[in-house]
Amino acid sequence: MSNQANRLKNLMSESKNKNTKNTHFIAITSGKGGVGKSTISANLGNVLANNGYKVGLFDADIGLANLDVILNVRIGKNLLHVLRGECSLGDILIEVRPNLWLIPGESGDEILKYNDKNIYERFLNQASVLDELDFLIIDTGAGIGGNILNFLEMSDEVVVVTVPDPAAITDAYATIKTTSKTKENLLMIFNVVKNETEALKVFENIKKVADANIKNPLNLEFLGFLSASKEVSLSIKKRTLFSDENTASSDELKALTSRLLYRLEQKVLDNTQSRSFSSFFRKIIERF
């Protein structure tokens, strides 16, 4: 994992030397709630931060917000208060640990109700403090309602999380089908599975249905899995991050993080465009 991380870091620092910002935007989504999306978001961010990357965790589902609970931090105000002009972006940022920041969000619908141009401009100017991030992990709401699709469309990578439960799989497929209208590449993580064999079997079934029924070009990829684990369940109860421990679950997460870094390494080689937190949000806002 460290070799992969170092290679990507070198490529990213080369692009920064050319004065191009290179924040990678990763949206973690799911068809339904309760499949471990936020736990995966927080621990993925932690693994990247432990490898020396600057990582922002954006909680885009404040109605069901639990990143603050998972990270064991207390939030006061969130992005909605910034967009109402009640505080600055710096006031809501929480440094969870070195290299890892939480950006308490609000549902996309709520954020975009406050479309005062002056406040947005002030927000975008403040947002430049986050332009040095290497990664922004967006923990979206479940499903495909509201403005979730805008966050998915604008992200570099979209990761769909599911558990091997028939209802969750059905909802995950619905998310994949809708998102495929704007994204050709989608990744999948399978949570609370017996083992890799079960994860791959469920993935192949979803892929078969998708290939038969989705007319848009779609490259659905298996990113990884997390086995059902007492360590993960215990970490959620204790409000700790399982990726800090030396366990099988931590190894599984590091393996899928390596695969993600490899994909992004290819994109850094192929893409010379400047991408930053403020430019990402400007594009989101311009859609409304």
C-alpha positions as CSV (number, residue, x, y, z in Angstrom):
1,M,0.0,0.0,0.0
2,S,2.8,2.4,0.9
3,N,4.5,2.1,-2.5
4,Q,1.2,2.9,-4.2
5,A,0.6,5.8,-1.9
6,N,4.1,7.2,-2.5
7,R,3.8,6.9,-6.3
8,L,0.6,8.8,-6.3
9,K,2.0,11.4,-3.9
10,N,5.0,12.0,-6.2
11,L,2.7,12.4,-9.2
12,M,0.5,14.8,-7.3
13,S,3.4,16.9,-6.0
14,E,4.7,17.2,-9.6
15,S,1.3,18.6,-10.7
16,K,1.3,21.0,-7.8
17,N,4.8,22.2,-8.9
18,K,3.1,23.1,-12.2
19,N,0.6,25.2,-10.2
20,T,-2.3,22.9,-10.9
21,K,-4.5,21.9,-7.9
22,N,-5.2,18.2,-7.8
23,T,-7.9,17.4,-5.3
24,H,-9.5,14.0,-5.9
25,F,-13.3,13.9,-5.2
26,I,-14.6,10.5,-4.1
27,A,-18.3,10.1,-3.5
28,I,-19.4,7.2,-1.3
29,T,-23.0,6.4,-1.8
30,S,-25.5,3.6,-1.3
31,G,-29.0,2.5,-2.4
32,K,-30.3,2.4,1.2
33,G,-29.2,3.5,4.7
34,G,-27.6,1.3,7.2
35,V,-25.1,-0.5,5.0
36,G,-22.0,1.1,6.6
37,K,-21.4,3.9,4.1
38,S,-20.3,6.4,6.7
39,T,-18.1,3.9,8.6
40,I,-16.3,3.1,5.3
41,S,-16.0,6.9,4.4
42,A,-14.4,7.7,7.8
43,N,-12.0,4.8,7.8
44,L,-11.0,5.3,4.1
45,G,-10.2,8.9,5.0
46,N,-8.2,7.7,8.0
47,V,-6.1,5.3,5.9
48,L,-5.3,8.0,3.4
49,A,-4.5,10.5,6.1
50,N,-2.2,7.9,7.8
51,N,-0.4,7.7,4.4
52,G,0.4,11.4,4.5
53,Y,-2.4,12.7,2.3
54,K,-4.5,15.7,3.3
55,V,-8.1,14.5,3.4
56,G,-11.4,16.2,3.9
57,L,-14.5,14.3,4.9
58,F,-17.6,16.1,3.7
59,D,-20.8,15.0,5.4
60,A,-23.4,15.6,2.7
61,D,-26.2,13.9,4.6
62,I,-26.7,16.0,7.7
63,G,-30.3,14.8,8.2
64,L,-28.8,11.4,9.1
65,A,-25.4,12.7,10.0
66,N,-23.2,10.3,11.8
67,L,-19.7,11.1,10.7
68,D,-19.3,13.2,13.8
69,V,-20.5,10.3,15.9
70,I,-18.2,7.8,14.1
71,L,-15.2,10.2,14.5
72,N,-16.2,11.0,18.1
73,V,-16.2,14.8,17.6
74,R,-18.8,17.3,18.5
75,I,-20.1,19.7,15.8
76,G,-21.9,23.0,16.4
77,K,-22.6,24.6,13.1
78,N,-22.4,23.1,9.6
79,L,-22.2,24.2,6.0
80,L,-25.7,25.5,6.0
81,H,-24.8,28.1,8.7
82,V,-21.9,29.3,6.5
83,L,-24.3,29.7,3.5
84,R,-26.7,31.6,5.7
85,G,-23.8,34.0,6.4
86,E,-23.9,33.1,10.1
87,C,-20.2,32.0,10.3
88,S,-17.2,31.4,8.2
89,L,-16.1,28.1,6.7
90,G,-13.1,28.1,9.0
91,D,-15.4,28.1,12.0
92,I,-17.0,24.8,11.1
93,L,-13.9,22.8,10.0
94,I,-12.9,20.2,12.6
95,E,-9.3,18.8,12.5
96,V,-10.1,15.2,13.6
97,R,-6.4,14.2,13.6
98,P,-3.3,15.2,11.6
99,N,-4.2,15.4,7.8
100,L,-7.9,14.6,8.4
101,W,-10.6,17.3,8.6
102,L,-14.4,16.9,8.9
103,I,-16.6,19.4,7.0
104,P,-20.0,19.1,8.6
105,G,-22.5,19.4,5.7
106,E,-26.1,19.6,5.0
107,S,-28.3,17.9,2.5
108,G,-27.8,19.2,-1.1
109,D,-31.4,20.4,-1.2
110,E,-31.0,22.6,1.9
111,I,-27.7,24.0,0.8
112,L,-28.9,25.1,-2.5
113,K,-32.0,26.8,-1.1
114,Y,-29.7,29.5,0.1
115,N,-28.7,30.8,-3.3
116,D,-27.6,34.3,-2.3
117,K,-24.9,35.1,-4.9
118,N,-22.9,37.4,-2.5
119,I,-22.9,34.7,0.2
120,Y,-21.8,32.0,-2.3
121,E,-19.0,34.2,-3.5
122,R,-17.8,34.8,0.0
123,F,-18.1,31.0,0.7
124,L,-16.1,30.2,-2.5
125,N,-13.4,32.7,-1.5
126,Q,-13.2,31.1,2.0
127,A,-13.2,27.6,0.4
128,S,-9.7,28.2,-1.0
129,V,-8.4,27.2,2.5
130,L,-9.4,23.7,1.4
131,D,-7.8,23.8,-2.0
132,E,-4.7,22.1,-0.7
133,L,-6.6,18.9,0.1
134,D,-5.4,15.8,-1.8
135,F,-8.8,14.1,-1.3
136,L,-12.4,15.1,-0.5
137,I,-14.5,12.1,0.5
138,I,-18.2,13.0,0.1
139,D,-20.4,10.9,2.3
140,T,-23.7,11.3,0.4
141,G,-27.2,10.5,1.5
142,A,-28.6,7.1,0.5
143,G,-30.6,6.7,-2.7
144,I,-30.8,9.0,-5.6
145,G,-33.1,11.8,-4.4
146,G,-32.6,15.5,-4.3
147,N,-29.2,16.7,-5.4
148,I,-27.2,13.6,-4.6
149,L,-26.9,12.9,-8.3
150,N,-25.1,16.3,-8.7
151,F,-22.4,15.3,-6.2
152,L,-22.1,11.9,-7.9
153,E,-21.8,13.3,-11.4
154,M,-19.1,15.9,-10.3
155,S,-17.0,13.4,-8.4
156,D,-13.9,11.7,-9.9
157,E,-14.9,8.3,-8.5
158,V,-18.3,7.0,-7.3
159,V,-18.2,4.1,-4.9
160,V,-21.5,2.3,-4.3
161,V,-21.6,0.4,-0.9
162,T,-24.0,-2.5,-0.3
163,V,-24.4,-5.5,2.0
164,P,-25.4,-8.9,0.7
165,D,-29.1,-8.4,1.6
166,P,-31.6,-8.7,-1.2
167,A,-33.3,-5.3,-0.4
168,A,-29.9,-3.5,-0.2
169,I,-28.8,-5.2,-3.5
170,T,-32.0,-4.1,-5.3
171,D,-31.5,-0.5,-4.0
172,A,-27.8,-0.5,-5.0
173,Y,-28.7,-1.6,-8.5
174,A,-31.3,1.2,-8.8
175,T,-28.5,3.7,-7.8
176,I,-26.2,2.2,-10.3
177,K,-28.8,2.4,-13.1
178,T,-29.6,6.0,-12.4
179,T,-26.0,7.1,-11.9
180,S,-24.9,5.3,-15.1
181,K,-26.7,8.1,-17.1
182,T,-23.8,10.5,-16.2
183,K,-21.0,8.2,-15.1
184,E,-19.4,5.5,-17.2
185,N,-17.2,4.1,-14.4
186,L,-18.7,3.0,-11.0
187,L,-17.0,1.1,-8.2
188,M,-18.5,-1.2,-5.6
189,I,-17.6,-2.2,-2.1
190,F,-19.4,-5.1,-0.4
191,N,-19.8,-4.8,3.4
192,V,-20.5,-7.4,6.1
193,V,-19.9,-10.3,3.7
194,K,-18.8,-13.8,4.8
195,N,-15.7,-13.6,2.6
196,E,-14.3,-12.4,-0.7
197,T,-16.0,-15.3,-2.5
198,E,-19.5,-14.1,-1.4
199,A,-18.6,-10.5,-2.3
200,L,-17.5,-11.5,-5.8
201,K,-20.6,-13.7,-6.3
202,V,-23.0,-10.9,-5.4
203,F,-20.9,-8.5,-7.6
204,E,-21.1,-10.8,-10.6
205,N,-24.8,-11.1,-10.3
206,I,-25.3,-7.3,-10.1
207,K,-22.9,-6.9,-13.1
208,K,-24.8,-9.5,-15.2
209,V,-28.1,-7.7,-14.6
210,A,-26.5,-4.3,-15.3
211,D,-24.9,-5.5,-18.5
212,A,-28.2,-6.9,-19.7
213,N,-30.4,-3.9,-18.8
214,I,-28.4,-0.7,-18.8
215,K,-28.0,0.7,-22.3
216,N,-25.5,3.5,-21.4
217,P,-21.9,2.5,-21.5
218,L,-21.0,1.3,-18.0
219,N,-17.8,-0.1,-16.5
220,L,-18.8,-1.6,-13.2
221,E,-15.8,-2.6,-11.1
222,F,-15.3,-4.5,-7.9
223,L,-13.2,-2.3,-5.6
224,G,-13.2,-4.6,-2.5
225,F,-15.0,-6.0,0.5
226,L,-15.2,-5.9,4.3
227,S,-16.0,-9.2,6.1
228,A,-18.5,-9.3,8.9
229,S,-16.4,-8.5,11.9
230,K,-16.7,-8.1,15.6
231,E,-13.8,-5.6,15.5
232,V,-15.8,-3.3,13.2
233,S,-19.0,-3.6,15.2
234,L,-17.0,-2.9,18.4
235,S,-15.3,0.1,16.9
236,I,-18.6,1.7,15.9
237,K,-19.9,1.2,19.5
238,K,-16.7,2.6,21.0
239,R,-16.5,5.5,18.5
240,T,-13.1,4.5,17.3
241,L,-11.7,3.8,13.8
242,F,-11.1,0.1,13.1
243,S,-8.5,1.1,10.5
244,D,-6.2,2.2,13.4
245,E,-6.0,-1.5,14.6
246,N,-4.0,-4.3,13.1
247,T,-6.9,-6.6,12.1
248,A,-8.2,-8.5,9.1
249,S,-10.8,-5.8,8.6
250,S,-8.1,-3.1,8.5
251,D,-6.1,-5.2,6.0
252,E,-9.2,-5.6,3.8
253,L,-9.7,-1.8,3.8
254,K,-6.1,-1.1,3.0
255,A,-6.3,-3.5,0.1
256,L,-9.3,-1.7,-1.5
257,T,-7.6,1.7,-0.8
258,S,-4.6,0.5,-2.7
259,R,-6.8,-0.4,-5.7
260,L,-8.4,3.1,-5.5
261,L,-5.0,4.8,-5.4
262,Y,-3.9,2.8,-8.5
263,R,-7.0,4.1,-10.4
264,L,-6.3,7.6,-9.3
265,E,-2.6,7.3,-10.3
266,Q,-3.7,6.6,-13.8
267,K,-6.1,9.6,-13.8
268,V,-3.3,11.9,-12.6
269,L,-1.2,10.8,-15.5
270,D,-4.1,11.3,-18.0
271,N,-5.5,14.6,-16.6
272,T,-3.7,17.9,-16.4
273,Q,-6.8,20.0,-15.5
274,S,-6.7,21.9,-12.2
275,R,-9.3,20.6,-9.6
276,S,-9.9,22.1,-6.2
277,F,-12.5,22.2,-3.5
278,S,-13.6,25.7,-4.5
279,S,-13.8,24.9,-8.2
280,F,-15.8,21.7,-7.4
281,F,-18.4,23.7,-5.4
282,R,-18.5,26.4,-8.0
283,K,-19.6,23.9,-10.6
284,I,-22.2,22.4,-8.2
285,I,-23.6,25.8,-7.5
286,E,-23.7,26.9,-11.2
287,R,-26.1,24.1,-11.9
288,F,-28.8,25.9,-10.0
